[in-house]
Amino acid sequence: MQTILGATGQIAVELARELNRNYTRDLRLVSRNPRKVNETDVLVSANLLDAKQTAEAVKGSEVVYFTAGLPPDTQLWESQFPTMLKNSLDAARAARAKFVYFDNTYMYPQDDRLLTEEAPFEPVGRKGKVRAAMASMVLKEMARGEIPVLIGRAPEFYGPGKTQSFTNALVIDKLKLGRKPKVPVRDDTRRTLIWTPDASRALAALGNAPDAYGQTWHLPCDDDRPTYKQFVAMATEVFGRPAGYGVISSMAMTVAGLFAKEVREIRELLPRYKQDNLFDSSKFKRRFPDFVVTTYREGLRLIRQEAKSA
């Protein structure tokens, strides 16, 4: 039995598909309101803030994937995320299950250095501090050595379905609606984005590779790392839209944050858009040389195809 905690997000849905397709049909999907992804999925309703419910949901599992998410609300992150993770780790330890933690890069330095798995934690803002504390919690569990633990870390998403990111919201979703794309802060800095189905496929591969445990892994990305100017040019071509876009300045984001809570909640991420974002996933590619990474053009083509058939 392999169990996905926080089973309704885009990463979890793609993960369930990949596990069912290539590893096991014995899947348990856990969330407050779980929904089947595959016909054979077992659904368990549980609140990860409740230690007893979490332990019951995990019981009997061989591998546990933590893919839970929360809305971009700082107070919610601070009050709930660490508890959800602690309960999940405790439950996995009680079940003697392997633990796979899906992580992001909020705790990393927001500068132009090449980010490897050895990058230090230098969080900017309260959300970054929460993610740094959570990653540290998982690393301590890894060091404890009672159960096998690994971290799979991803940079900013782009992808199909309900993928949530700046790039999807400001570029891809605009193009779907026939509107002019927007770019946050600057259009000349290089970006590393991960195709969400690739992130899920990679997480499944790691979770089913015994030698992957006890380590942190950067999930695989296309190494082209285009600027937003290049990415938008590619996207408008694929979508058959007129070339052109607007740049939302840091000042405009700051002013908007005075009136909109949603904007205030993401302002701490803006420094990463002021310089190159270079995320290195060569370690994963060396371990899994047959893993085919989706190119940016192919990813955009697949999104366009999905939008046309919707």
The 8 nearest C-alpha neighbors of each residue, nearest first, counted from 0:
[[1, 60, 25, 61, 26, 2, 59, 27],
 [2, 0, 62, 26, 60, 61, 63, 27],
 [1, 3, 27, 63, 26, 28, 64, 62],
 [2, 4, 64, 28, 6, 63, 29, 65],
 [5, 3, 29, 65, 6, 66, 64, 67],
 [6, 4, 67, 30, 66, 29, 7, 3],
 [5, 7, 11, 4, 28, 29, 3, 30],
 [6, 8, 5, 11, 12, 33, 9, 34],
 [9, 7, 11, 10, 6, 12, 5, 68],
 [8, 10, 12, 11, 162, 161, 13, 7],
 [11, 9, 13, 12, 8, 199, 14, 195],
 [12, 10, 14, 6, 8, 9, 13, 7],
 [11, 13, 9, 15, 14, 10, 8, 7],
 [12, 14, 16, 10, 15, 11, 199, 196],
 [13, 15, 199, 11, 17, 12, 16, 10],
 [16, 14, 12, 18, 13, 17, 19, 11],
 [17, 15, 13, 19, 14, 18, 20, 12],
 [16, 18, 20, 14, 19, 15, 200, 21],
 [19, 17, 22, 15, 20, 21, 16, 23],
 [20, 18, 24, 23, 16, 17, 21, 22],
 [19, 21, 17, 18, 16, 22, 23, 24],
 [20, 22, 18, 19, 17, 23, 16, 24],
 [23, 21, 18, 19, 20, 24, 17, 207],
 [24, 22, 19, 25, 18, 21, 26, 20],
 [23, 25, 19, 26, 39, 22, 40, 18],
 [26, 24, 0, 23, 1, 27, 40, 39],
 [27, 25, 1, 40, 24, 0, 2, 41],
 [26, 28, 2, 41, 42, 40, 1, 3],
 [29, 27, 42, 3, 6, 2, 43, 41],
 [28, 30, 43, 4, 6, 44, 5, 33],
 [31, 29, 5, 33, 44, 32, 45, 6],
 [30, 32, 44, 45, 46, 33, 29, 43],
 [31, 33, 30, 44, 34, 29, 7, 45],
 [34, 32, 30, 29, 42, 31, 44, 7],
 [35, 33, 36, 32, 42, 7, 28, 6],
 [36, 34, 37, 40, 38, 33, 42, 28],
 [35, 37, 12, 34, 15, 16, 38, 40],
 [38, 36, 40, 39, 35, 16, 19, 15],
 [37, 39, 40, 35, 36, 41, 24, 19],
 [38, 40, 37, 24, 41, 25, 26, 35],
 [41, 39, 26, 37, 38, 27, 35, 42],
 [42, 40, 27, 26, 28, 39, 43, 35],
 [43, 41, 28, 27, 33, 29, 40, 44],
 [44, 42, 29, 28, 45, 56, 41, 33],
 [45, 43, 31, 30, 29, 32, 33, 42],
 [46, 44, 31, 30, 52, 47, 43, 53],
 [45, 47, 48, 49, 31, 52, 30, 53],
 [48, 46, 83, 49, 53, 45, 86, 50],
 [47, 49, 83, 46, 82, 50, 79, 86],
 [50, 48, 47, 52, 46, 51, 53, 86],
 [51, 49, 86, 53, 52, 54, 48, 47],
 [50, 52, 54, 53, 49, 55, 86, 90],
 [53, 51, 55, 49, 54, 45, 50, 56],
 [52, 54, 56, 50, 47, 51, 55, 49],
 [55, 53, 90, 51, 57, 56, 52, 58],
 [54, 56, 52, 58, 53, 57, 51, 90],
 [55, 57, 53, 54, 58, 52, 43, 45],
 [56, 58, 54, 55, 60, 90, 53, 59],
 [59, 57, 55, 94, 60, 56, 54, 90],
 [58, 60, 94, 57, 61, 0, 96, 56],
 [61, 59, 0, 1, 58, 62, 57, 96],
 [60, 62, 96, 0, 1, 97, 59, 63],
 [61, 63, 97, 1, 96, 60, 98, 2],
 [64, 62, 2, 98, 3, 1, 97, 99],
 [65, 63, 99, 3, 4, 100, 98, 66],
 [64, 66, 4, 100, 67, 101, 99, 3],
 [65, 67, 5, 101, 4, 64, 11, 68],
 [68, 66, 5, 65, 4, 6, 69, 8],
 [69, 67, 66, 5, 70, 8, 80, 7],
 [68, 70, 71, 76, 67, 75, 72, 80],
 [69, 71, 72, 68, 75, 76, 73, 264],
 [72, 70, 264, 73, 69, 265, 261, 76],
 [71, 73, 75, 70, 74, 264, 76, 69],
 [74, 72, 76, 75, 126, 77, 71, 125],
 [73, 75, 77, 76, 72, 78, 79, 126],
 [76, 74, 78, 72, 73, 77, 79, 80],
 [77, 75, 73, 80, 74, 79, 78, 72],
 [76, 78, 74, 75, 79, 129, 73, 80],
 [77, 79, 75, 76, 74, 80, 81, 82],
 [80, 78, 82, 76, 75, 81, 77, 83],
 [79, 81, 76, 83, 82, 84, 77, 78],
 [82, 80, 84, 83, 79, 133, 85, 77],
 [83, 81, 85, 79, 84, 80, 48, 86],
 [84, 82, 47, 48, 80, 86, 81, 85],
 [83, 85, 87, 81, 82, 86, 88, 80],
 [86, 84, 82, 88, 87, 83, 89, 81],
 [87, 85, 50, 89, 83, 84, 88, 90],
 [86, 88, 84, 90, 85, 89, 91, 83],
 [89, 87, 91, 85, 90, 86, 92, 84],
 [88, 90, 86, 92, 87, 91, 85, 93],
 [91, 89, 54, 87, 93, 88, 92, 86],
 [90, 92, 96, 94, 88, 93, 89, 95],
 [91, 93, 95, 89, 94, 90, 88, 146],
 [94, 92, 90, 91, 95, 89, 54, 96],
 [93, 95, 91, 96, 92, 58, 90, 59],
 [96, 94, 92, 93, 91, 146, 97, 61],
 [97, 95, 61, 91, 94, 62, 60, 92],
 [96, 98, 62, 147, 146, 148, 63, 61],
 [99, 97, 148, 63, 62, 64, 147, 96],
 [100, 98, 64, 149, 148, 150, 63, 65],
 [101, 99, 150, 65, 64, 151, 102, 149],
 [100, 102, 151, 66, 152, 65, 150, 99],
 [101, 103, 152, 151, 100, 153, 150, 104],
 [102, 104, 153, 152, 105, 154, 101, 130],
 [105, 103, 106, 107, 154, 153, 152, 102],
 [106, 104, 127, 107, 103, 130, 122, 126],
 [107, 105, 122, 127, 131, 120, 104, 121],
 [106, 108, 120, 121, 104, 105, 122, 109],
 [109, 107, 121, 110, 122, 120, 106, 119],
 [110, 108, 271, 270, 107, 111, 123, 276],
 [111, 109, 108, 112, 274, 271, 275, 276],
 [110, 112, 275, 274, 276, 113, 277, 109],
 [113, 111, 110, 114, 277, 276, 275, 108],
 [114, 112, 277, 278, 115, 111, 279, 276],
 [115, 113, 278, 118, 279, 277, 112, 116],
 [116, 114, 117, 279, 118, 113, 278, 280],
 [115, 117, 118, 215, 217, 216, 114, 279],
 [116, 118, 115, 119, 114, 215, 120, 216],
 [117, 119, 115, 116, 114, 120, 107, 108],
 [120, 118, 121, 117, 107, 108, 106, 116],
 [119, 121, 107, 106, 122, 131, 108, 118],
 [122, 120, 108, 107, 106, 119, 123, 109],
 [123, 121, 106, 127, 128, 107, 120, 108],
 [122, 124, 127, 267, 121, 125, 128, 106],
 [125, 123, 127, 267, 126, 122, 128, 268],
 [124, 126, 128, 127, 129, 73, 123, 122],
 [127, 125, 129, 128, 124, 73, 130, 76],
 [126, 128, 122, 105, 106, 130, 125, 129],
 [127, 129, 131, 125, 126, 122, 130, 132],
 [130, 128, 126, 132, 127, 131, 77, 133],
 [129, 131, 133, 127, 132, 128, 106, 134],
 [132, 130, 106, 128, 134, 133, 129, 135],
 [133, 131, 135, 129, 130, 134, 128, 136],
 [132, 134, 136, 130, 135, 131, 81, 129],
 [133, 135, 137, 131, 136, 132, 130, 138],
 [136, 134, 138, 132, 133, 137, 131, 139],
 [137, 135, 133, 139, 134, 138, 132, 140],
 [136, 138, 140, 134, 135, 139, 141, 133],
 [137, 139, 141, 135, 140, 136, 142, 134],
 [140, 138, 142, 136, 141, 137, 143, 135],
 [141, 139, 143, 137, 138, 142, 136, 144],
 [140, 142, 138, 148, 139, 143, 144, 213],
 [141, 143, 139, 144, 140, 138, 213, 145],
 [144, 142, 140, 141, 145, 139, 146, 138],
 [143, 145, 142, 141, 146, 147, 140, 148],
 [144, 146, 143, 147, 92, 140, 141, 95],
 [145, 147, 144, 97, 92, 95, 148, 96],
 [148, 146, 97, 212, 98, 213, 144, 141],
 [149, 147, 98, 141, 212, 213, 97, 99],
 [150, 148, 212, 99, 214, 213, 215, 100],
 [149, 151, 215, 100, 216, 99, 101, 152],
 [150, 152, 216, 101, 217, 102, 218, 215],
 [153, 151, 102, 217, 103, 218, 101, 216],
 [152, 154, 103, 218, 217, 102, 104, 155],
 [155, 153, 104, 103, 192, 193, 156, 191],
 [156, 154, 192, 193, 164, 153, 157, 191],
 [157, 155, 193, 192, 164, 195, 194, 154],
 [156, 158, 194, 167, 193, 166, 195, 192],
 [157, 159, 194, 195, 162, 156, 302, 298],
 [160, 158, 302, 162, 161, 157, 305, 195],
 [159, 161, 162, 158, 9, 302, 305, 163],
 [160, 162, 9, 163, 159, 8, 158, 167],
 [161, 163, 158, 160, 9, 159, 157, 164],
 [164, 162, 161, 167, 168, 156, 165, 157],
 [165, 163, 167, 166, 156, 168, 157, 162],
 [164, 166, 168, 167, 169, 163, 183, 170],
 [167, 165, 164, 170, 169, 168, 157, 171],
 [166, 168, 171, 164, 165, 170, 172, 157],
 [167, 169, 165, 172, 166, 170, 164, 171],
 [170, 168, 181, 166, 165, 167, 180, 173],
 [171, 169, 180, 173, 166, 167, 172, 181],
 [170, 172, 167, 174, 173, 175, 168, 169],
 [171, 173, 175, 168, 174, 167, 170, 169],
 [174, 172, 178, 176, 170, 171, 175, 180],
 [173, 175, 177, 171, 176, 172, 178, 170],
 [174, 176, 172, 173, 177, 171, 306, 178],
 [177, 175, 173, 174, 178, 172, 171, 179],
 [178, 176, 174, 175, 173, 179, 240, 172],
 [179, 177, 173, 174, 176, 180, 175, 172],
 [178, 180, 244, 173, 181, 174, 243, 177],
 [181, 179, 170, 244, 173, 169, 178, 174],
 [182, 180, 245, 169, 244, 246, 170, 179],
 [181, 183, 246, 247, 245, 186, 169, 184],
 [182, 184, 247, 246, 185, 248, 181, 272],
 [183, 185, 248, 247, 249, 272, 246, 273],
 [186, 184, 187, 183, 273, 188, 272, 246],
 [185, 187, 227, 228, 188, 226, 182, 246],
 [188, 186, 226, 185, 228, 227, 189, 274],
 [189, 187, 275, 226, 274, 186, 190, 185],
 [188, 190, 226, 275, 225, 224, 276, 187],
 [191, 189, 276, 224, 226, 225, 275, 192],
 [190, 192, 224, 277, 276, 278, 154, 193],
 [193, 191, 155, 156, 154, 190, 157, 220],
 [192, 194, 156, 220, 195, 157, 155, 154],
 [193, 195, 158, 157, 197, 196, 156, 198],
 [194, 196, 198, 158, 197, 193, 156, 157],
 [197, 195, 199, 198, 194, 13, 200, 10],
 [198, 196, 200, 195, 194, 199, 201, 292],
 [199, 197, 195, 201, 196, 200, 218, 202],
 [198, 200, 14, 202, 196, 201, 197, 10],
 [201, 199, 197, 203, 202, 198, 17, 196],
 [200, 202, 204, 198, 199, 203, 197, 205],
 [201, 203, 199, 205, 204, 200, 206, 198],
 [202, 204, 206, 200, 201, 205, 18, 199],
 [205, 203, 201, 207, 202, 206, 208, 200],
 [206, 204, 208, 202, 207, 203, 211, 201],
 [205, 207, 203, 204, 208, 202, 99, 62],
 [206, 208, 204, 205, 209, 203, 22, 211],
 [207, 209, 205, 211, 210, 206, 204, 212],
 [210, 208, 211, 212, 207, 206, 205, 147],
 [209, 211, 208, 212, 213, 205, 214, 207],
 [212, 210, 208, 209, 205, 214, 213, 149],
 [213, 211, 149, 148, 214, 210, 147, 209],
 [212, 214, 149, 148, 141, 147, 211, 215],
 [215, 213, 149, 212, 211, 216, 150, 148],
 [214, 216, 150, 149, 151, 116, 217, 213],
 [217, 215, 151, 150, 218, 152, 116, 283],
 [218, 216, 152, 280, 151, 153, 116, 219],
 [217, 219, 153, 152, 280, 198, 216, 151],
 [220, 218, 280, 217, 283, 292, 284, 198],
 [221, 219, 193, 222, 292, 280, 192, 218],
 [220, 222, 223, 294, 292, 293, 224, 295],
 [221, 223, 224, 220, 191, 279, 280, 278],
 [222, 224, 221, 225, 191, 295, 294, 220],
 [225, 223, 191, 190, 222, 189, 226, 221],
 [226, 224, 189, 229, 223, 190, 230, 227],
 [225, 227, 189, 188, 229, 228, 187, 190],
 [226, 228, 186, 230, 229, 231, 225, 187],
 [227, 229, 186, 226, 231, 230, 232, 187],
 [230, 228, 232, 226, 227, 231, 225, 233],
 [229, 231, 227, 233, 232, 228, 225, 234],
 [230, 232, 234, 233, 228, 229, 227, 235],
 [233, 231, 229, 235, 230, 234, 228, 236],
 [232, 234, 230, 236, 231, 235, 229, 237],
 [233, 235, 231, 237, 236, 232, 238, 230],
 [236, 234, 240, 238, 232, 237, 233, 239],
 [235, 237, 239, 233, 234, 238, 232, 240],
 [238, 236, 234, 239, 235, 300, 233, 299],
 [239, 237, 235, 240, 236, 234, 303, 174],
 [238, 240, 236, 237, 235, 241, 234, 242],
 [241, 239, 235, 238, 236, 242, 174, 177],
 [242, 240, 235, 243, 239, 236, 179, 238],
 [243, 241, 235, 232, 240, 244, 236, 231],
 [242, 244, 241, 179, 245, 180, 232, 231],
 [245, 243, 180, 181, 179, 246, 242, 182],
 [244, 246, 181, 182, 180, 247, 243, 179],
 [245, 247, 182, 181, 183, 248, 184, 185],
 [248, 246, 183, 184, 182, 251, 245, 181],
 [247, 249, 184, 251, 250, 246, 252, 183],
 [248, 250, 252, 251, 184, 253, 247, 269],
 [251, 249, 253, 248, 252, 254, 247, 255],
 [250, 252, 248, 254, 253, 249, 255, 247],
 [253, 251, 255, 249, 250, 254, 256, 248],
 [254, 252, 250, 256, 251, 255, 249, 257],
 [253, 255, 251, 256, 257, 252, 250, 258],
 [256, 254, 252, 257, 253, 258, 251, 259],
 [257, 255, 263, 262, 259, 253, 254, 258],
 [258, 256, 255, 254, 259, 253, 263, 260],
 [257, 259, 256, 255, 260, 254, 262, 263],
 [260, 258, 256, 261, 262, 257, 255, 263],
 [259, 261, 263, 262, 264, 256, 258, 257],
 [262, 260, 264, 259, 263, 265, 71, 256],
 [261, 263, 256, 264, 260, 265, 259, 266],
 [264, 262, 256, 260, 266, 261, 265, 259],
 [263, 265, 261, 262, 266, 71, 260, 72],
 [264, 266, 262, 267, 263, 268, 261, 71],
 [267, 265, 268, 263, 269, 264, 262, 252],
 [266, 268, 124, 265, 269, 123, 270, 264],
 [269, 267, 266, 265, 270, 271, 272, 123],
 [268, 270, 271, 266, 272, 267, 273, 184],
 [271, 269, 273, 272, 268, 109, 267, 274],
 [270, 272, 109, 269, 273, 268, 274, 110],
 [273, 271, 270, 269, 274, 184, 185, 183],
 [274, 272, 270, 271, 185, 184, 188, 269],
 [275, 273, 188, 272, 111, 271, 110, 276],
 [274, 276, 189, 188, 111, 277, 190, 110],
 [277, 275, 190, 111, 191, 189, 278, 274],
 [278, 276, 113, 191, 114, 275, 279, 111],
 [279, 277, 114, 191, 113, 276, 280, 115],
 [278, 280, 115, 114, 281, 277, 113, 217],
 [281, 279, 217, 219, 282, 283, 218, 220],
 [280, 282, 284, 283, 279, 285, 219, 217],
 [283, 281, 285, 284, 280, 286, 216, 217],
 [282, 284, 286, 285, 281, 280, 287, 216],
 [285, 283, 281, 287, 288, 286, 282, 280],
 [284, 286, 282, 283, 288, 287, 281, 280],
 [285, 287, 283, 284, 288, 282, 281, 211],
 [286, 288, 284, 289, 285, 290, 283, 204],
 [289, 287, 284, 285, 290, 286, 283, 291],
 [288, 290, 287, 291, 284, 286, 285, 292],
 [291, 289, 288, 287, 292, 284, 201, 219],
 [292, 290, 289, 293, 288, 197, 219, 294],
 [293, 291, 221, 294, 290, 220, 219, 197],
 [294, 292, 298, 297, 291, 295, 221, 194],
 [295, 293, 297, 296, 221, 298, 292, 220],
 [296, 294, 298, 297, 299, 293, 221, 194],
 [295, 297, 299, 298, 294, 300, 233, 237],
 [296, 298, 300, 294, 299, 295, 301, 293],
 [299, 297, 295, 301, 300, 296, 294, 293],
 [300, 298, 302, 296, 301, 297, 303, 295],
 [299, 301, 297, 303, 298, 302, 237, 296],
 [300, 302, 304, 298, 303, 299, 305, 297],
 [303, 301, 305, 299, 159, 304, 300, 306],
 [302, 304, 300, 306, 301, 305, 299, 238],
 [303, 305, 301, 307, 302, 306, 300, 308],
 [306, 304, 302, 308, 303, 307, 301, 309],
 [305, 307, 303, 309, 304, 308, 302, 175],
 [308, 306, 304, 305, 309, 303, 302, 175],
 [307, 309, 305, 306, 304, 303, 302, 301],
 [308, 306, 307, 305, 304, 303, 160, 302]]
